[in-house]
Amino acid sequence: MPDLLAQLAPQRSTQYSDMVATLAEPELRLVLGKGIVAATASSLGGQPYLRLTLNGDLDPAQREALGRMAFTSAYFWIYDHICEVDGPLLQPIDVPESCVLPRALVETRRYRGKTNELFTQFLCNVCHQASAFGELPWSELRLFDPLAGSGTTLFVALIWGADVAGIDHATRDVESTAGFLQRFLQSEGIACRGKKERLRQLGTRWDLRIGRDGEQRCLLCAGDTVEASSLVQGFKPHLIVADLPYGIQHKGGLRDLVARGMPVWAELLRPGGAMALAWESSRYSRAAFAEQVASIPGLEVLQSPPYNALAHRVDRVIKRRDVLLVTKPR
């Protein structure tokens, strides 16, 4: 059987290229699992690839998952020769389109401090695979971002078909996100209806229904994340994905944030669900963060490979970012 050749996703800057080179293999290993026998870096025509030796063919679910990969963008079967013709010879692999909303939803909006959308896509992928719901299609999933910012994580999950909910303390940012989403969908001819609710002593909530029959839900809340159970009442996520804030002193602020918020988030999460938490780890080590999270009843930190190999450099400010995967066993 030929090897699989996966092209690393092209990036506009060196800093993101380094991130892709570090995280592409773990992402593929989490999606294809034990199907990967070996993986090696490769170059072809001056372009970087990963060459994967598999123990069998790709099944339909794996092909669909490849269409959502963040850090690889094109896939081929590679032959060193066919009959008397020497290679390398490439056969493109058909990867089905997996989006129910236009990709432009997550790509169009630009703002200061926005996380690279491919990294957000990566977080959603690894969280899905870490959970007990890895075989469920995204259209049957619910995702919650307890620190939603301007909505990049929510937009990625919406594109793939999930129902989403997010909370942020900045009312102006949440209102701007709700307005942007409604205007974008209108410009694409996609139905969206919703209502704005003021919740006494809690904050403000926008409840948006997307599609002609309102088949997708987006719940945007302005308030304190420790009030999540009241703000998103009745919304029980399969996945929680959060890019924790970098602008706070991590040994104090991040520890306090996790201590206040994590028990609330854990209570919301469905049994079998998973969390993917990204943070700047040069000030608050992985060992310390994992120990704090593991101390919360009902949660289990994943420390085996490749879950323990997700640290990477971003830029001069975020010198070392890491990802912690956490599950809530059934």
C-alpha positions in Angstrom: 0.0 0.0 0.0 1.4 3.5 -0.9 2.3 6.0 1.8 0.1 9.1 2.4 1.7 12.5 1.7 0.2 15.4 3.6 1.3 18.9 2.5 1.8 21.4 5.4 -0.5 24.3 5.2 1.2 27.4 3.7 1.6 30.3 6.1 2.1 34.0 5.5 4.8 34.4 8.2 7.7 32.4 9.6 6.2 32.4 13.2 3.1 30.5 12.0 5.2 28.2 9.8 7.1 27.1 12.9 3.7 26.4 14.7 2.5 24.3 11.7 5.7 22.3 11.6 5.4 21.5 15.3 1.7 20.7 15.5 0.9 19.1 12.1 2.0 15.6 13.1 0.2 15.5 16.5 -3.0 16.7 14.8 -2.8 13.9 12.2 -2.0 11.3 14.8 -5.0 12.3 16.9 -7.3 12.0 13.9 -5.9 8.9 12.2 -4.9 7.3 15.6 -3.3 3.9 15.5 -3.6 3.9 11.7 -0.3 5.7 11.5 2.7 3.3 11.6 5.4 5.9 10.9 5.6 9.6 10.1 8.6 11.5 8.6 9.2 15.0 7.4 9.6 15.2 3.7 10.2 17.8 1.0 9.0 17.7 -2.6 9.4 20.4 -5.2 10.6 22.7 -2.4 7.4 22.3 -0.4 7.2 20.7 3.1 5.2 17.5 3.6 4.6 14.8 6.1 5.0 11.2 4.8 2.8 8.8 6.7 3.0 5.0 6.5 -0.5 3.6 7.3 -1.6 0.1 8.3 -4.6 0.3 6.0 -6.8 2.4 3.7 -8.6 5.6 4.9 -12.2 5.0 5.9 -14.9 7.6 5.0 -14.8 9.2 8.5 -11.1 9.7 8.3 -11.3 11.2 4.8 -13.9 13.6 6.0 -11.8 14.5 9.1 -8.9 15.3 6.8 -11.0 18.0 5.2 -11.1 19.8 8.6 -7.4 19.6 9.3 -5.8 22.9 10.3 -2.1 22.3 9.6 -2.2 20.1 6.5 -4.0 21.2 3.4 -3.6 18.6 0.5 -3.2 14.8 0.5 -1.8 12.3 -1.9 -0.9 8.7 -2.2 2.8 8.6 -3.1 4.4 5.9 -5.3 8.1 5.5 -5.6 7.5 3.8 -8.9 4.8 2.3 -11.0 5.9 -0.5 -13.3 9.0 0.8 -15.1 8.2 4.5 -14.3 10.2 5.9 -11.5 8.6 8.3 -9.0 7.8 10.1 -6.9 4.3 9.8 -8.4 1.4 11.4 -6.7 -2.3 10.4 -6.8 -4.6 13.1 -5.2 -6.9 11.9 -2.4 -10.4 13.2 -2.7 -11.3 14.9 0.6 -15.0 15.8 0.9 -16.1 19.3 1.8 -17.1 19.4 5.4 -18.4 22.9 5.9 -22.1 23.8 6.3 -21.4 27.6 6.4 -18.9 29.5 4.3 -15.3 29.4 5.5 -15.2 33.2 5.0 -17.1 33.5 8.3 -13.9 32.8 10.2 -11.5 34.4 7.7 -13.2 37.7 7.0 -13.2 39.3 10.4 -9.9 40.9 11.4 -9.2 42.5 14.8 -6.3 43.2 17.1 -5.3 40.2 19.1 -7.2 37.6 17.0 -5.8 34.1 17.4 -4.7 32.5 14.1 -7.8 30.7 12.9 -5.9 27.6 12.0 -4.7 27.2 15.6 -8.4 27.6 16.6 -9.3 24.9 14.1 -6.6 22.7 15.6 -8.0 23.2 19.1 -11.5 22.2 17.9 -10.1 19.1 16.1 -8.0 17.8 19.0 -10.8 18.4 21.5 -13.3 16.5 19.4 -10.9 13.5 19.1 -10.0 13.5 22.8 -13.7 13.2 23.8 -15.8 10.1 23.8 -17.8 11.7 20.9 -15.1 11.5 18.3 -17.3 9.5 16.0 -20.2 11.9 16.2 -20.5 14.3 13.2 -20.1 18.0 14.1 -23.8 18.6 13.3 -24.6 16.6 16.4 -22.2 18.4 18.7 -22.4 21.4 21.1 -19.3 23.5 21.8 -18.8 26.1 24.5 -16.2 28.8 24.7 -16.1 30.2 28.3 -13.8 33.1 27.2 -15.1 33.7 23.7 -13.5 37.1 22.9 -14.7 38.1 19.4 -15.9 34.6 18.5 -13.3 32.9 16.4 -13.7 29.5 18.1 -17.5 29.8 17.9 -17.3 30.6 14.2 -15.1 27.6 13.4 -17.5 25.2 15.1 -20.5 26.9 13.4 -18.9 26.4 10.0 -18.7 22.7 10.7 -22.3 22.5 11.8 -22.2 22.5 15.6 -24.4 24.5 18.0 -22.3 26.9 20.0 -22.3 29.1 23.1 -19.8 31.6 24.3 -19.3 34.1 27.1 -17.2 37.2 27.4 -17.1 39.9 30.0 -16.9 42.7 27.4 -20.5 43.6 26.4 -19.3 45.7 23.4 -17.3 42.9 22.0 -20.2 40.4 22.3 -22.6 42.8 20.7 -20.2 43.4 17.9 -19.8 39.7 17.3 -23.6 39.2 17.3 -24.0 42.0 14.8 -21.2 40.8 12.5 -22.5 37.2 12.4 -26.0 38.4 11.5 -24.7 40.8 8.8 -22.4 38.1 7.3 -25.2 35.5 7.1 -27.6 38.0 5.6 -25.0 38.9 2.9 -24.6 35.1 2.1 -28.4 34.7 1.8 -28.5 32.5 5.0 -31.5 32.9 7.3 -30.7 34.1 10.8 -33.2 35.2 13.4 -32.6 35.9 17.1 -33.4 37.9 20.1 -31.5 40.0 22.6 -32.3 39.3 26.3 -31.2 41.2 29.4 -30.7 38.8 32.3 -31.2 40.4 35.7 -27.9 40.8 37.5 -26.1 38.5 35.0 -25.6 40.3 31.8 -27.0 40.3 28.2 -27.6 37.3 25.9 -28.1 37.1 22.2 -29.9 33.8 21.1 -29.4 33.4 17.4 -31.0 30.6 15.2 -29.3 29.9 11.9 -30.9 28.3 8.8 -34.4 28.4 7.4 -35.7 26.1 10.1 -33.3 27.5 12.8 -31.4 24.2 12.8 -28.2 25.7 14.3 -28.0 27.7 17.5 -25.5 30.4 18.5 -25.7 31.7 22.1 -23.6 34.8 22.8 -23.5 36.0 26.4 -22.0 39.1 27.9 -21.2 38.4 31.6 -18.9 36.7 34.0 -17.8 33.2 33.0 -18.3 31.9 36.6 -22.0 32.5 36.0 -21.9 30.2 33.0 -24.5 27.8 34.3 -27.1 30.6 34.5 -26.0 32.5 31.3 -26.2 29.4 29.0 -28.8 27.6 31.0 -29.8 24.3 29.4 -26.9 24.3 27.0 -24.8 21.1 27.8 -21.7 21.0 25.6 -19.8 18.0 24.4 -16.7 20.1 23.9 -15.2 23.2 25.7 -12.5 25.0 23.8 -10.8 28.1 25.3 -7.7 30.1 24.3 -6.9 31.5 27.8 -6.0 35.2 28.0 -2.3 36.2 27.7 -2.6 39.7 29.0 -2.8 38.7 32.7 0.0 37.7 35.1 -0.3 34.0 34.7 0.9 32.7 38.0 -1.7 34.8 39.8 -4.4 35.7 37.3 -4.6 32.5 35.3 -4.5 30.3 38.4 -7.3 32.4 39.9 -9.3 32.3 36.7 -9.1 28.6 36.5 -9.9 28.1 40.2 -13.0 30.2 39.8 -14.2 29.1 36.4 -13.1 25.5 35.8 -15.5 23.9 38.4 -18.3 25.7 36.7 -17.2 24.7 33.2 -16.7 21.1 34.4 -20.3 21.0 35.7 -21.6 22.1 32.3 -19.6 19.6 30.3 -21.4 16.3 29.4 -19.9 13.1 30.7 -17.6 11.8 28.0 -16.8 15.4 26.9 -13.5 17.1 26.6 -11.8 20.5 27.1 -8.9 21.9 25.0 -7.2 24.8 26.9 -4.4 26.9 25.3 -2.2 29.1 27.5 1.1 30.9 27.6 3.2 28.3 29.5 6.6 30.1 29.9 5.2 31.7 33.1 2.9 29.0 34.3 4.3 25.6 33.6 2.5 22.7 32.1 3.2 20.6 35.2 1.7 23.3 37.5 -1.3 23.9 35.3 -2.1 20.2 34.8 -1.8 19.7 38.6 -4.3 22.5 39.3 -6.8 21.2 36.7 -6.4 17.6 37.8 -7.3 18.6 41.4 -10.9 19.5 40.2 -13.2 16.6 40.9 -14.4 14.7 37.9 -11.7 15.8 35.4 -8.8 13.8 34.0 -5.8 15.4 32.3 -4.5 13.6 29.2 -0.7 13.3 29.5 0.2 10.5 27.1 1.7 11.1 23.6 0.8 13.0 21.5 -1.3 15.0 24.0 1.9 16.0 25.9 3.7 17.2 22.8 1.6 20.3 21.8 3.9 23.1 23.1 5.1 25.6 20.5 6.5 29.1 20.0 4.3 31.8 18.6 6.1 35.1 18.7 8.3 37.4 20.9 5.4 38.0 23.3 3.9 34.5 23.5 7.2 32.7 23.8 5.8 29.3 24.6 2.1 28.3 24.2 0.9 24.9 25.2 -2.4 23.0 25.0 -3.9 20.9 27.8 -6.5 18.3 26.9 -8.9 17.4 29.7 -11.7 14.8 29.7 -14.8 14.2 32.0 -15.0 10.4 32.1 -18.5 8.8 32.0 
